[in-house]
Amino acid sequence: MNDLKKHALLLSVVGLLIVIKFILVPIIDWQNDVLLNNKSISKRVSKVENILNNQAQSQALLTSFINANNNTKQLFFGPDKLAKFKLKIQQNIETKLEESKLNSNSFGWQQQQVFPDLNTEMLEFQMRFSGALVDAVSFMTKLESQKNIFKVTNFNLDVIAQDEVKLGRVTGRLSIAVYRTLPKSEFNKEQG
């Protein structure tokens, strides 16, 4: 007991350290955890309030997105069956060639690429034509003025017999991509 009285100061320091280690530090850690949890909940609440406050703006943005999407869809060709679609495009091109007084030398479908996320398909065809250069310019203008997208991916013209009076004759080769919305039956095949 005498030894304990000699080291009373040392024992009280050890006791104080034990109290700090096993009582105060856990309480402080618990308080810090509660503060962090409260901050996290507060951030979530403020985000939800912000979303609720901006609901009208979000609705307006959604409406504008839907309108833009509908306008974009009008640029694509409709969801016809593939063979019918290709025939319709070929007839359309050949009609424009005839209207422009050009001769169609060849027409062939090249490749197709499906965009499943957009429910859209790109088909590419290559064609050769010949005629007067003035008529070729008229033909290209008709292609570009279409409502639906005709994307020219390759364009080559060979011009011959030019002089001071005439622009000459042309032989041309075009690769054109067209886009169509996939019919539900074909879209489901691509997904499966």
Secondary structure, 3 states (H helix, E strand, C coil): CHHHHHCHHHHHHHHHHHHHHHHHHHHHHHHHHHHHHHHHHHHHHHHHHHHHHCHHHHHHHHHHHHHHHHHHHCCCECCCCHHHHHHHHHHHHHHHHHHCCCEEEEEEEEEEEEEHHHCEEEEEEEEEEEEEHHHHHHHHHHHHCCCCCEEEEEEEEEEECCCCCCCCEEEEEEEEEEEEECCHHHHHHHHC
